Amino acid sequence: MPYIDPHIHMVSRTTDDYARMAQAGCVAITEPAFWAGYDRSSPKGFYDYFRQLTEYEPARAAQFNIKHHCWLCINPKEAEDPGFAREVMTLIPEFLDRPNVLGIGEIGLNKNSRNELAIFEEHLGLAQQLDQLILIHTPHLEDKLKGTKLIIDAIKRNPKLDPGRILIDHVEEHTAKLVLDNGFWAGMTLYPDTKCTPQRAADIIEMYGTERLWINSAGDWGISDPLSVPKCRVEMKRRGHTEETIETISYRNPLTFLSQSSKFSTHG
């Protein structure tokens, strides 16, 4: 059964990870722009990063018949300096026509600061102006519920934004219903120690169903697992979920959301 990993940071992963993902059934990924493991010192660093996401990574993934797509932004972890962030944002339109770029992301909040919120709202405006899909990062642990509420309130202040074209990621037990009830798509990130384990994600699916919900690995530089999506599928099968339910959560739902961009594809 093929699957899509709709949020993974392959610039931080080895080529062997691509090989293992392909063997497990991965046919397509999307890679949101994020932190490099250190704070970049100039907008030129982001320019090179955007080139990496739009030129080098698609070629590396293609060696294993995996379609690589990406999202562009300055992530909330580096958005505390509004002047710096706005310089980076001026670079984004130059790259939006690249064949693997799906939209703006992962934007959102990290520490729920005023500067982060201002840059988040400006990203929303850019996405609305240029008719782009949006992928949103929610904060970690104790800040997640507050940050999720701030994010939803900010989106509602721009009535031209369509919730059906927005994915709010890293939902957990206490935020999934809030996101879904407001008409957004929701992503569950499968981490070994934080966010959702495959077992917790299966619990959430059993609580809220499969509508507008997906699973992803968000594999990056930290403790993470690029095979967590197929491992969650194994957990769901162990619990007796049908093949249809497993396919919906790991393939059909991301396919439906991402196909709102004409650039998205699961094959060459």
C-alpha positions in Angstrom: 0.0 0.0 0.0 1.6 3.4 -1.0 1.8 6.2 1.4 2.6 10.0 1.5 4.7 11.7 4.2 3.3 15.2 3.9 5.7 16.8 6.4 9.3 15.7 6.6 12.6 17.7 6.6 14.7 15.6 4.2 17.6 18.2 4.1 18.4 16.8 7.6 18.1 13.1 6.6 20.5 10.8 4.8 20.1 9.3 1.4 19.6 6.0 3.1 16.4 7.3 4.6 15.0 7.9 1.1 15.9 4.3 0.3 14.2 2.9 3.4 11.1 5.1 2.9 10.8 3.9 -0.7 11.0 0.3 0.4 8.2 1.0 2.9 5.9 2.3 0.2 6.5 6.1 0.2 5.6 7.6 -3.1 5.6 11.4 -2.3 6.7 13.8 0.4 6.3 17.5 1.1 9.0 19.4 2.9 8.2 22.6 4.7 10.8 25.3 5.2 12.2 25.2 8.7 15.1 25.8 11.0 18.5 24.7 9.8 19.6 23.4 13.3 21.1 26.9 13.9 19.9 30.5 13.3 20.9 31.7 9.8 22.9 34.9 9.9 21.6 36.6 6.7 18.8 36.3 4.2 21.3 34.9 1.7 21.3 31.8 3.8 17.6 31.4 3.2 18.1 32.0 -0.6 20.5 29.1 -0.7 18.1 27.0 1.4 15.2 27.7 -1.0 17.4 26.6 -3.8 18.2 23.4 -1.9 14.5 22.7 -1.5 13.6 23.4 -5.1 16.6 22.1 -7.0 18.7 19.6 -5.0 16.2 17.7 -2.9 13.8 16.9 -5.8 16.7 15.3 -7.6 17.8 13.3 -4.6 14.3 12.0 -4.0 13.8 11.1 -7.7 16.6 8.5 -7.4 14.2 6.4 -5.3 11.0 7.3 -7.3 9.7 9.6 -4.6 8.2 12.8 -5.6 9.5 15.7 -3.6 7.5 18.9 -3.0 8.2 21.8 -0.6 6.8 24.9 1.1 8.5 28.2 1.6 8.6 30.7 4.5 10.8 32.0 7.3 9.8 29.7 10.1 8.6 31.0 13.5 11.7 29.9 15.3 13.7 32.6 13.3 10.9 35.2 13.1 11.6 37.1 16.3 13.5 39.8 14.3 10.8 41.3 12.1 13.2 43.2 9.9 15.2 40.1 9.2 12.1 38.1 8.6 10.7 40.6 6.1 13.9 40.6 4.1 13.6 36.8 3.8 9.9 37.0 2.8 10.8 39.3 -0.1 12.7 36.2 -1.6 9.7 33.9 -1.5 7.8 35.1 -4.6 10.8 34.4 -6.8 10.6 30.7 -5.9 6.8 30.1 -5.9 6.7 29.3 -9.6 9.2 26.4 -9.2 7.5 23.1 -10.1 7.7 21.5 -6.7 6.5 24.4 -4.5 3.0 23.9 -3.1 2.6 27.0 -0.9 3.6 28.9 2.2 4.8 26.9 5.3 5.5 25.9 7.8 4.5 29.2 9.3 3.0 29.7 12.8 4.2 30.2 16.3 7.1 28.9 18.4 7.0 30.9 21.7 3.7 32.7 21.0 5.5 36.1 20.9 4.2 39.3 19.5 6.8 39.5 16.8 6.1 35.8 15.8 2.4 36.6 15.5 3.1 39.7 13.3 5.2 37.8 10.9 2.7 34.9 10.9 -0.1 37.3 9.9 2.1 38.8 7.1 2.7 35.3 5.8 -1.0 34.7 5.8 -1.5 37.9 3.8 1.2 36.8 1.3 -0.5 33.4 0.9 -3.9 35.0 0.4 -2.6 37.5 -2.1 -0.9 34.9 -4.2 -3.5 32.1 -3.7 -1.2 29.6 -2.0 -1.9 26.6 0.2 -0.8 27.1 3.8 0.9 24.7 6.2 1.0 25.8 9.9 3.3 24.9 12.8 1.8 24.9 16.3 4.0 25.3 19.4 5.2 22.6 21.6 4.0 21.1 24.9 2.5 23.6 27.4 2.2 26.4 24.8 0.3 24.4 22.2 -3.3 25.1 23.1 -2.7 28.8 23.6 -0.7 29.0 20.4 -3.3 27.1 18.4 -6.0 29.5 19.6 -3.9 32.5 18.6 -3.3 31.0 15.2 -7.0 30.3 14.5 -7.9 33.8 15.7 -5.3 35.3 13.4 -6.6 33.4 10.4 -10.2 34.5 11.2 -9.1 38.1 11.0 -8.5 37.5 7.3 -11.9 36.5 6.0 -10.6 35.8 2.5 -8.7 32.7 3.7 -10.4 29.4 3.1 -9.9 27.0 6.0 -10.1 24.1 3.6 -6.8 25.2 2.1 -5.0 25.4 5.4 -3.4 22.5 7.3 -2.7 23.1 11.0 0.0 20.6 12.0 1.3 18.9 15.2 -2.2 18.6 16.7 -2.5 16.4 19.8 -5.4 15.2 22.0 -6.2 18.6 23.4 -6.1 20.6 20.1 -7.3 18.2 17.3 -11.0 18.9 17.9 -10.5 22.7 18.0 -8.7 22.6 14.6 -11.2 20.2 13.0 -14.3 22.1 14.4 -13.1 25.3 12.8 -12.9 23.6 9.3 -9.2 23.3 9.0 -7.2 20.2 8.1 -5.2 18.7 10.9 -1.8 16.9 10.9 -0.6 14.5 13.6 3.2 14.4 13.9 4.6 11.1 15.0 7.6 11.5 17.2 9.1 8.8 19.5 9.2 11.0 22.6 7.2 14.2 22.0 4.1 15.2 19.9 2.2 11.9 19.0 3.5 8.4 19.1 1.8 6.0 16.6 -0.3 4.7 19.5 -1.5 8.1 20.5 -2.3 9.0 16.9 -4.4 5.8 16.5 -6.2 6.9 19.7 -7.0 10.3 18.2 -8.3 8.7 15.0 -10.5 6.5 17.1 -11.8 9.6 18.9 -12.4 11.9 15.9 -12.5 9.8 12.8 -10.5 10.3 9.6 -12.1 13.4 8.0 -9.5 16.1 7.3 -6.9 14.3 9.3 -3.5 13.0 8.3 -0.3 11.6 9.8 3.3 12.7 9.2 6.8 12.1 10.5 8.2 15.6 10.5 11.6 13.9 10.5 14.3 16.4 11.2 17.6 16.9 13.1 16.2 15.8 16.4 14.9 12.5 17.7 12.5 11.5 15.0 11.7 8.6 12.7 11.3 8.9 8.9 9.4 5.5 9.0 6.9 6.6 11.6 4.0 6.8 9.1 4.3 3.1 8.0 4.8 2.2 11.7 1.5 4.0 12.5 -0.2 2.0 9.8 1.1 -1.2 11.4 -0.3 -0.1 14.8 -3.7 0.7 13.2 -3.8 -2.7 11.5 -2.9 -4.4 14.8 -5.9 -2.7 16.4 -8.2 -4.0 13.6 -8.7 -0.9 11.5 -9.7 -1.6 7.9 -7.4 -1.2 5.0 -9.7 1.6 3.8 -9.2 3.5 7.1 -5.5 3.0 7.0 -5.2 4.1 3.4 -7.4 7.2 4.1 -5.3 8.5 6.9 -1.9 7.8 5.3 -2.5 8.3 1.6 -6.0 9.6 0.5 -6.3 12.5 2.9 -2.9 14.1 2.1 -3.6 13.4 -1.6 -6.9 15.2 -1.4 -5.5 18.3 0.5 -2.3 18.6 -1.5 -4.0 18.1 -4.9 -5.5 21.5 -4.4 -2.2 22.5 -5.9 -1.9 21.5 -9.5 1.8 20.9 -8.9 1.3 18.0 -6.5 1.9 14.5 -7.9 2.6 11.0 -6.6 4.4 9.8 -9.7 6.9 11.1 -12.2 
